[in-house]
Amino acid sequence: MRKIENYEPRPLAEEEPRELLSVIVAVYNIEDYLERCVRSLTNQTWKNLQIILVDDGSTDGSGALCDTLAGEDPRILVVHKENGGLSDARNAGIERAEGRYLAFVDGDDWVDEDMYEHMLSALKEFDAPLCVCRYKQIRRNRIEDASTGAVWVFEGAEALECFLLEEDEVAIQNAAWNKLYTRELMGELRFPVGKYYEDIVYTTKLLARAGRTVYLDQAWYNYVLEREGSIMGEGIGERIFTDQIPAYEEKEAFLKSIGRADLADVHRYFFYKRLLLYYTALGKAAPEERRRFRGRIRQRLLRDREEMDRVYACRGAKTQEKRKMKIFLFSPRAYLWVIWVNDRYLVPMKQRIRRYGRRCEEE
């Protein structure tokens, strides 16, 4: 693993091959956002693009807008299909893709105009089949961008390990849309049709295949949060149990199948952390949902009780997380009280101490 500070993607020489890049955009009832997304693609500095707009049975004006935009740029191909969900739309786009390189964009997001040229440059410079970049979080009242300008070059399973350890410094994430890769790397991989959280297993398998991965800590993708009607804005509900938890379990099974039981335990550790966070967050849910979902989370954790010691001994595990789990298994009510005290008193106190320490250093 190498880290290069203040990395600048090298300009691609005119004589270098300008291979075709296929960008697949899933479209469903996003008429108000779609043109911004497509314009960000047609304005890319990398011109050799195939832009595939997959209208997944939209019931607003999105389908007609796709056709209008295609009439303005011959690089745009429109696929109209019956509604089948995000995975089905992406798979339909893959079948029509002709490029050596593949990328995905969600139709309510947009990308900076030099995103793909920079990512292609990095793929070529470091001879890698997979490139990942950071992304900006676009909220209603602010934009969050934690870019540092560094580049990381991962060999073998290093990127997979970093992804599973959920390192903040390297925002690989489950998402398909902050990645660019070769068709050879994708191979027969497709997204699971009819399921939400479709990226969880797909990205894990992609990273496991890549012999080398380049991570660019520069945010060129603009990810829109808090959009009305967005799946990601729905909060904790039934899909956590019908789709997300089964996807995490499939991810763990895959890691074991490739001989990485150690990484399966790392994944399980962070899975437990999520379940405890969900349990706390359900305090804001309606009483009936709160009771029902919390009961299911507790049952799931009690089922794994005998495996906790092994999982909390994994790489990256923190002692305080094991203590939280022990308190939860003893008494969920005691756990909620401890979390409340921590958030209400201890966290603010630590923040005040840090601010005081910084002021002392400055003086």
Protein Blocks (a to p, Z undefined) as FASTA:
>chain_A
ZZdehiacddddfklccdddddddddehilkmmmmmmmmmmmpmblbbcdddddehiabl
mlmmmmmmmmmomkbccdddddebjklmmmmmmmmpcbfbdcdddfkbccdfklmmmmmm
mmmmnopabdcdddddddfkbccdfbehiacddehjlmmmmmmnopaklcnbjbfklccc
dfklnmmaccdehiahklmmmmmmmmmmmmbdcdddbdfbdcdehiahiaklnopafklm
mmmmmmmmmmmmmmmmnopaklmmmmmmmmmmmmmmmmmmmmmpcfklmmmmmmmmmmmm
mmmmmmmmmmmmpghiafklmmmmmmmmmommlmmmmmmmmmmmmmmmmmmmmmmmmmmm
mZZ
